[in-house]
Amino acid sequence: MNQSLQKTDATAAERFVPIAALDSASIVEAYRRWAGVYDTVFGGISSKGRIRAVSMVNRLPGLDVLEVGVGTGLALPIYNRDKRITGIDLSKEMLRKARERTRRDGLSNVQALREMDAEATDFEDASFDTAVAMFVASVVPNPKRLLAEMRRLVRPGGNILIINHFAAAKGPRWWLERAMAPASRRLGWHPDFAMDGIFEPEDLPRIEAEAIPPFGLFTLVRLRT
């Protein structure tokens, strides 16, 4: 069930400042290592969230969709064929897998798969009806710059969808996430990534958030432009 996103507790937010900043070079290197096994290692655990996000895209109005961080293209076969999909990623190795999948599955609605920095694309303003970032927000060096770029690219009245793991506010998961944080450069993502690491307070009235079962490890967020 969708629910209004509540502002992150200030004390909790302070706890979740990432320890090790990511940069493009470390991200590219991490996903170069992961490309060959990504589907096997992460495909299963992220499948419910991916399916939920694409199902929402399919229900939303508008045909032009940007998938930010398309990776190996795991989500591409799930989109309705009337949706025109453009995918971007920083990893050429991951994009190679996505192109192979597109050819193998005959995904003629995939318009382009391009190697591109999601924080600074070369698309024109208002090029898409929907922009979706799946498991990307805690990977990019500057999440707020990512969101700003997605805003630029989505037409007025469109939608931005972000599905990601967001850090727990307390409990055993908080300790685990904090312990993993120093390894973030090698992991290629921030396990201690906070909700306010990407969203501004003024976003809250226009946001809906949905915890993805089981366990609510991932959260699907919809921001209307």
Protein Blocks (a to p, Z undefined) as FASTA:
>chain_A
ZZddddddfklmmmmgcfbdcdfklmmmmmmmmmmmmmmmmmmmmmmmmmmmmmmmmmpg
cjbdcdehklnolmmmmpcfkbccddddfblklmmmmmmmmmmnopaklmbdcdddfklc
cbdehkbfbdcdehklmmmmblmlmmmmmmmmpcghiacddddddddfbdjklmmmmmmm
mmmmmnopafkbcfklmbcfklmmmcccddddehhlaccddddZZ
